């Protein structure tokens, strides 16, 4: 299963009981989800490492 970017095509709803959304930990039982998170994290870190934006 190619999950690259598939999270962008999904919608999420949550109870209005809470003012925030929490990642359901049981999703980490799926290797595809873990791999997608790791891939996105690596892309973000690479982008941050090569960007001109620096904390002052």
N, C-alpha and C positions, 0 to 999 in steps of 0.2 A: 504494500500500500504506500503510495507516494503522498505523504501528508504535508509536504512543503507548501505553505500558504493556504492550506485547506481551512485553517482556523479563521481566516478572513471571510470565509463564505458562510459562517455559522452565526446564529444569534443566541444570545443568552438572556434569560430573564431571571429575576430573583425576587424574593419576597420583599415587600416594602417595610417589613418589620425591622430590617437592618438598613443602615445608611451606607453600606459598603458591600462589596462582593468578595467572597473568599473562594479560592481555588479548591475544588473538591479533591481531597488527598487521594481518594480511591482511583482517580484518573492516572496516578503515578504507577498503577499496577499494569498499565499498558505501555509496552516498550515503544510503540509508535509515538505516543504522547511525549514520553521522556526524550526520545530522539529529536522530536520537533522543537521542544523547549531548549535542548542543548544547542541545536542548530541556530535558532533565533538568537540565543544568548551569545554565541560565538560571532554571529554577524554584527550584533550591536557592539560588542567589545572591540571588534576589528574596526568598525566605523569610528568609535570613540578614540581609539588609538591613533587613527590616521587623520582625524578632523583637526581643524584649526581652532576649535573652541576649547579654551583652557580655563579652568577655575582660577579666579584671581583672589 
